[in-house]
Amino acid sequence: MKLIHRYIIKELTGPFIFGLSVIMLVFILKFILQHIGKILGKGLSYTTIFEFIFLNLAWMLALAVPMAVLIASLMAFGRLSADNEITIFKSTGINLYRIITPAIIWSIILTMGMIWYNDKILPEFNHMARKLSYSISRKKPTLQIEEGIYLKQDKFNILVEKIERASLAQFNRNTIINSDYPEANADRLKQITIFDYSNTNKQRTVIADHGYMKLDADNEMMVFYLFDGEIHEAETRDYVEYRRSGFGKYVLKVPAPGMSLNKVEELQRGDREMSISMMEAKIETFEQQILQTKKNKQQELSNFLMKPEEVKQWLAEAKQDTLKPDVGSLAWKNASTRASRKTQTNVSKLHSTMNNQRHFERQIYRYEVEIYKKYSIPFACIVFVLIGAPLGIRAKKGSLGVGAAFSIVFFLVYWACLIGGEDLADKQIVEPVFAMWFPNIVVGSLGVYLTYKTVKETTFIQWDRFGGLLKMFSRKTENPVAEEDVES
């Protein structure tokens, strides 16, 4: 029996690796297309781009593993069924429960591993990815100097009439800002005009026949090496003084803050960047704050409302005519105003206290959602085996595509329930534990039902009917082409 278990696990491993690779490739391509505008145009090194993609592989893997399990179970058991190996197993007295058991054990091991991964590895990668993303967002785009177009940088306006590219090794980029370019190999700038407005009392203009420019990333400066030019300076107060001087070589530094990538060292962690223990500590803190808020609310209510014994005493005094009704109208008006203001103040404090309490409760729900999600998504590995195995067994040759279509439907149902449940839990409509485990309950129940029907060899999907529909559809698509051929 151990030999059969190893054989089935081996059959699952190959499709699992294949499915995981394909899904990860799709995720990576989608991620690159989604963030291509953020990555390109900022002069990032290939190392930084690779690091940005690599750090985001963590959350992709957490989502891809359950999907790959579904594909693996469908393909593995579909192959065994198509080659009649399932029939051979049953003819030797091995029932389907024992055949599916190795897949269940395999999925349990994957589930335990993914729970550890989601708790220990994924939060750290998410945190590092967010820090890098924040650093990239702060970095300014790579400056580009184009022929005949002014470039405004800080308090300088720069105009270059012509640019002679150094070589094709620079990939024909328009930018000439790269700290790796030696001066001799940098792009040659011709007919350069730089207007300097850094000094409010002077208007300074630098004109050069040609020159080069490099970026000093350490000091965040654009360094211009100018040759054969003139410097014109004029006083802006009365334009009486004017100076003109020539130069053979002149070095001008223009500030370029934010051009280099400065990585953020510390950044406050979000809920998806915390381990289970961190989030439990946060929840405990919020619960203590809620208790304190409730105490404050009780205190505000006690200040706002009279106690029963005080009301009883006041009524007794009023009955004995101890109160003085002959108080002047002005005094009554002032007393009424003070009471109204005190009431408004207390009501405002109560509203603020209740808003704080609702905020803390929302935070608790949010963190609990993330905690249960770290368990529920890995558990989907077991659920999808219960879906994929019976679909693969009952999908004979030619019906594997129909089984795959049904597995996709089950997968979409699972993720729709997961996303919808998370949204409802964040809005405090349903409990987090129910919201996160509801997809596993629904899809898992269907999986148990399919497995039971498969073991009992009861028909639960009319595969031939779906096959007939597919044939009819294919015929309809082919007929118009045939008619055109006949007419021609």
C-alpha positions, 0 to 999 in steps of 0.5 A: 500500500505504501508503494501505491501512496508514493506512486499517487504522490509522485503523480501529484508532484509533477502537475503541482510544480507545472501548475505552480510555475504557470500561475506564478508566471501569470501573476508576475506578468500581471504585476509587471504590467500593473507597476511598469509605470512605477518601475520605468522612467526613474533610473532604477538599477536592474538589481533594484527592479529584480529586488522589487519583483522578488519581494512581491513573489511572497504574496503571489506564492501564498495565493498560487499554491492552493490554485496549483493543488487544484490543478495538480489533483485534477490532472493527476487523477484525470490521468489515472482515470483516463489510463484506466489505472483507477479501474485496476485499483478498484479491481484489486479491492482498493476503494477510492477512499484509500486512493484519495487518502495519499492526496489528502495527506499530501495536502495536509502537509502543504497546508501546515507548511503554508500556515508557517509560511504565512505567519513567519515568511510572508509578513517580513517579505510584505514589509520589505516590499512596502518599504522598497515601494515607498522608497521608489515612490519618493524617488524622482523620475530620471531627468531627461534632456531633449534637444531644444527643450527647456529643462527646469530643475530647482532654480535653474533652467537648462537649454541644450540645442544639440545632443551627440550620443556617445555610443549605441551601448547606451540603448539609445536612451534620451537620458544622459544622467548616469553616474557610470558614464565617464566624462570622455564617453558621456553624451556631448552637449552642444550650444548650452544655455543655463539660467541661474536664479538661485541668487535673488539679487543676481541674474546669472546666465552661463553659455557654453559651446559644448560640454558634458553632464554627469549625476553625482548620486552621493551628493544629489547634484547634476554636474555640468562640465562646460567648455569655451563659454561665457558667464553673464551676471546682472544685478536684479535690483536696478540692472545697473551693474553688469559683468561678463567673463569668459572661460575655457572650462567651467564646472557648474553643479545643479542641485537634484534632490530625490534623484537617488534611491534612498531606502527607508529603514523603518516604516510602521507595519500594516496588518498584512506585515505582521505575524499572528503573535504581533496581531494578537498583541495589537488586538489585546491593546485595542481590547484594553482601550475599549475597556478604558473607553467604556469606563470613560463613557460611564463617567460621562454619563454619570456627569450628564445624568443625575443619579436616582437618589439625587432625583429622589432628594430633589423631588422631596425638597421640591415637595417641601417648597424648599426651592425658591421660585422667586428667582429673577428671569435673568438668573433663570436665563443664565442658568438655562444657558449654562445647563445647555452648554454643559449638555452640549459639551457632555453630548459631544464627549459621548459622541467622541468616546463612542466613535473611539470605541467603534474605531477600536472595534473595527481595528480588532475585526480587521486584525482578526480577519488577517489572522483567520486568513492565514489559516483559511487560505492554506486550508484551501489546499485540502478543500481543492483536493476534495474538489479536484480528485473526484472531478479528475476521476469521473472525467474520462478521456475527452472530458478532462476539459469539462472537469477543468472548467468545473474546477475553475467554477469552484475556484471562482466561487471560493475566491468570491466568497473569500473576498466578499466575506473579508469585505463584510467582516471589515464592515463588521456585518459578520464575524471574522471567523465565519467570513474567512472560513465560510469559503472552505465550508461551502466549497469543502462541503461540495468537495465532500459530496463529490467525493462521496458520490464518486466512491459510490459511483453515482453519476452527479455530472452528465459528462456526455451531455456536456461533451455533446454541447461542446460538439454542437458548438464546434459544428456551428462554428465550422458550418459557416466556413463550409458553406462559404467553400461550397458557394465559392 
